[in-house]
Amino acid sequence: MKIKRIILFFTVFIALSQCKKEPEELYSDENIVLDNAQAALYFHTIFREAENAWAFVNDKNYEAFTDIQTDPDKPASIYKKYTYSDKDIIIDYHAWLTNHLILAGTIRVNFAINSYRSDGMVANVYLTDFSINGQDIKGNATIKYKKNDNDQYEYKFFDGVIHEYGFTMPVLISGNITTSQYERIEGGETKLLQDDDVWAYSGTMTGMLHDDPKLNYTNKVLTSYIFENGENGVIHFTMDKNCLTAKKGASQITIPGRPDIIYGYFCSGVDFISVTTVH
């Protein structure tokens, strides 16, 4: 076993993988971990924004409205705008900063009236010219609420594609999430305040790195993995401003013809734990 700390920096100037495309035999385990960790964070951010918009419309009693959020310490050109009408909430981002990530473009979320936190209800999520930190992201998603003691959702993401830094750059990673679950384990009583939310995530993502069929991957959360400090492996995503990635968690990446990679999420970065197969 080897342990290596990889710090993920998310700023408008630094993207996780800006290096040129590498042949699969030269594509390092560290880069594979970085690209997968980035995709997980980006797809989580889309879930978080869509779920919060659903809550926001519910708080407005599903009546048509427009609301613009700004930061008094930032230029007027930096804002997040909500527009709700006829079961659609449109979120327009203009260089909006959230949890060290800069969002631009549009997310549209569609759902039935009086549906928020109702068992079995679904919100559909669509992206238009949407980017995070200048990396173009395509795809659509569904969020299905499941009634329990905490907020629990089934999350699916289809045809996900993240480009390298810049809108005309090649594909960095594609991803589909067909089986996953989120559970809000903290922050449920303040549904419109995102900074105190902690989401426990379990699931599997599949896709391809750099449009290379030899880099088809499966990324699975290891719910039974135990770290040396005794914590389990479920990924606990948090929007705490002190966490660049997630509080804790572990994933296993499988690529045919290569040893499996195990990596751990922690608040200050990602630990590249092992390249041995999990039994």
C-alpha positions in Angstrom: 0.0 0.0 0.0 1.2 3.5 -0.7 -0.4 6.7 0.5 0.0 10.0 -1.4 -1.8 13.3 -0.7 -3.2 15.0 -3.8 -4.5 18.5 -3.1 -7.3 19.7 -5.5 -7.2 23.4 -6.2 -10.3 24.9 -7.7 -9.9 28.4 -9.0 -10.7 30.2 -12.2 -7.0 29.9 -13.3 -6.3 26.4 -12.3 -8.2 23.3 -13.6 -7.4 19.8 -12.4 -6.2 18.5 -15.8 -5.0 21.0 -18.2 -2.1 18.9 -19.5 -2.1 17.6 -23.0 -3.8 14.3 -23.9 -1.6 11.3 -22.9 -1.6 7.8 -24.3 -3.3 5.4 -21.9 0.0 3.7 -21.0 1.4 7.1 -19.9 -1.8 8.3 -18.2 -0.7 8.1 -14.5 -2.8 6.8 -11.6 -2.6 10.2 -10.0 -4.2 11.9 -13.1 -6.9 9.2 -13.2 -7.7 9.9 -9.5 -7.7 13.7 -10.1 -10.0 13.5 -13.1 -12.5 11.2 -11.4 -12.5 13.2 -8.2 -13.1 16.4 -10.2 -16.0 14.8 -12.1 -17.6 13.6 -8.8 -17.3 17.1 -7.3 -18.8 18.8 -10.4 -21.7 16.4 -10.7 -22.3 16.8 -7.0 -22.4 20.6 -7.4 -25.1 20.3 -10.1 -27.1 18.1 -7.8 -26.7 20.5 -4.9 -27.7 23.5 -7.1 -30.8 21.8 -8.5 -32.0 20.5 -5.2 -31.6 23.9 -3.6 -33.5 25.5 -6.4 -36.4 23.0 -5.9 -36.4 24.0 -2.2 -36.3 27.7 -3.2 -39.4 27.4 -5.4 -41.2 25.5 -2.6 -40.4 28.3 -0.2 -42.0 30.7 -2.7 -45.2 28.6 -2.8 -44.7 27.7 -6.5 -45.7 31.2 -7.6 -43.9 32.9 -10.5 -40.9 35.0 -9.4 -37.5 36.4 -10.3 -34.8 36.6 -7.7 -31.2 37.9 -8.2 -28.5 37.0 -5.7 -25.4 39.1 -5.6 -22.4 39.6 -3.4 -22.0 43.2 -2.2 -18.3 42.9 -2.3 -18.2 41.8 -5.9 -19.0 43.6 -9.2 -22.6 43.8 -10.4 -21.7 41.5 -13.3 -21.3 38.6 -10.8 -24.6 37.1 -9.8 -27.0 34.2 -9.7 -30.5 34.7 -11.0 -33.6 32.5 -10.4 -36.6 32.7 -12.7 -39.6 30.4 -12.0 -42.7 30.0 -14.1 -44.9 27.0 -15.2 -43.0 24.2 -13.4 -39.5 25.4 -14.6 -36.9 27.1 -12.4 -34.1 28.7 -14.5 -30.8 29.4 -12.8 -28.5 31.8 -14.7 -25.0 32.0 -13.3 -22.6 34.8 -14.1 -19.2 34.0 -12.7 -20.9 32.9 -9.5 -18.5 31.6 -6.8 -19.7 28.7 -4.6 -17.4 26.5 -2.6 -14.3 27.5 -4.4 -16.0 26.9 -7.8 -17.0 29.5 -10.4 -20.3 28.7 -12.1 -21.4 30.1 -15.5 -24.3 29.3 -17.8 -27.7 27.9 -17.1 -29.3 25.1 -15.2 -33.0 24.4 -15.7 -34.9 22.2 -13.3 -38.4 21.0 -14.0 -40.8 19.5 -11.4 -44.5 19.3 -10.4 -46.1 21.9 -8.2 -46.1 21.0 -4.4 -43.5 18.3 -5.1 -40.6 19.2 -2.9 -39.8 16.6 -0.3 -42.7 14.5 -1.4 -42.1 10.7 -1.6 -41.4 9.5 -5.2 -41.5 13.0 -6.8 -38.9 13.7 -9.5 -37.0 16.8 -10.7 -35.4 16.8 -14.1 -32.2 18.8 -14.6 -30.9 20.2 -17.9 -27.6 22.1 -18.6 -27.2 24.9 -21.2 -23.8 26.4 -21.9 -22.9 25.5 -18.4 -19.4 25.5 -17.0 -17.5 25.2 -13.8 -14.1 26.9 -13.6 -14.2 27.4 -17.3 -14.7 23.7 -18.1 -17.7 23.1 -20.3 -20.1 20.5 -18.8 -22.9 18.7 -20.8 -25.5 16.3 -19.6 -28.8 16.0 -17.9 -30.0 14.5 -14.6 -32.9 13.3 -12.5 -33.4 13.7 -8.8 -36.0 11.4 -7.1 -37.0 12.0 -3.5 -37.3 9.1 -1.1 -39.0 9.7 2.2 -37.1 8.7 5.3 -35.8 10.3 8.5 -33.4 12.5 6.5 -33.6 13.9 3.0 -32.8 11.0 0.7 -32.6 11.2 -3.1 -31.9 8.9 -6.0 -29.6 10.7 -8.4 -29.0 9.8 -12.0 -26.7 11.7 -14.5 -26.8 11.0 -18.2 -24.4 11.7 -21.0 -22.1 13.7 -18.8 -19.1 15.3 -20.5 -16.5 17.6 -18.9 -14.1 19.3 -21.2 -10.6 20.5 -20.4 -10.2 24.1 -19.5 -11.7 26.3 -22.2 -15.0 25.8 -24.1 -13.2 24.6 -27.3 -11.0 22.1 -25.6 -11.1 18.3 -25.9 -13.1 16.0 -23.6 -11.4 15.4 -20.3 -13.8 12.8 -18.9 -17.3 11.5 -19.7 -19.5 10.0 -17.0 -22.9 8.4 -16.4 -24.4 7.8 -13.0 -27.3 5.2 -13.2 -27.3 4.1 -9.6 -26.6 6.4 -6.8 -28.1 7.9 -3.6 -27.7 11.1 -1.6 -28.8 11.5 2.0 -28.6 14.9 3.7 -27.2 14.0 7.1 -26.7 17.6 8.3 -28.4 20.9 7.4 -31.9 19.6 6.7 -33.6 22.1 9.0 -32.1 25.0 7.1 -32.9 23.9 3.6 -32.3 27.2 1.9 -28.8 27.6 3.5 -26.4 25.4 1.6 -23.2 26.0 3.6 -24.2 23.7 6.4 -25.4 20.8 4.3 -23.5 17.5 4.4 -24.6 14.9 1.8 -23.6 11.2 2.2 -23.2 9.8 -1.3 -23.0 6.2 -2.5 -23.1 5.0 -6.0 -21.2 4.1 -9.2 -20.1 6.3 -12.1 -18.9 4.9 -15.5 -17.4 6.6 -18.4 -14.3 7.2 -20.5 -11.2 9.4 -20.0 -10.0 11.5 -22.9 -12.3 9.8 -25.4 -10.0 6.8 -25.3 -11.7 3.4 -25.3 -8.7 1.9 -23.5 -9.5 4.2 -20.6 -13.1 3.1 -19.9 -13.5 3.3 -16.2 -15.9 2.3 -13.4 -15.7 4.5 -10.2 -17.6 2.9 -7.3 -17.9 4.3 -3.8 -16.6 1.8 -1.2 -19.2 1.8 1.5 -17.3 -1.0 3.4 -13.8 0.4 3.1 -12.3 1.2 6.5 -9.5 3.8 6.7 -6.6 3.5 9.2 -8.4 6.0 11.4 -11.5 3.7 11.5 -13.8 5.9 9.4 -15.9 4.2 6.8 -15.9 4.9 3.1 -19.2 6.5 2.2 -18.4 9.9 0.6 -19.6 12.8 2.8 -19.8 15.8 0.5 -20.0 19.1 2.3 -20.2 22.7 1.2 -18.2 23.8 4.2 -15.9 26.6 3.0 -13.0 24.8 4.6 -13.4 21.7 2.5 -12.2 21.8 -1.1 -13.5 18.2 -1.9 -15.4 16.3 0.8 -15.1 15.4 4.5 -14.3 11.8 3.9 -14.9 8.8 1.7 -13.3 6.2 -0.5 -13.7 5.1 -4.1 -12.4 2.3 -6.3 -11.5 3.0 -10.0 -11.4 0.0 -12.3 -10.0 0.2 -15.8 -9.6 -3.0 -17.8 -6.0 -4.1 -18.1 -4.8 -1.9 -15.2 -4.6 -2.5 -11.4 -7.6 -1.1 -9.5 -7.0 2.2 -7.8 -8.4 3.1 -4.4 -8.4 6.7 -3.3 -9.8 8.5 -0.3 -11.6 11.9 0.0 -10.7 14.1 2.8 -11.4 17.8 3.6 -8.0 19.1 2.5 -7.6 16.9 -0.6 -7.6 13.4 -2.0 -5.4 10.6 -0.7 -4.1 8.3 -3.3 -4.2 5.2 -1.1 -3.5 2.1 -3.2 -3.2 0.5 -6.6 -4.1 -3.0 -5.4 -7.3 -4.8 -6.1 -9.9 -4.8 -3.3 -11.0 -8.3 -2.3 
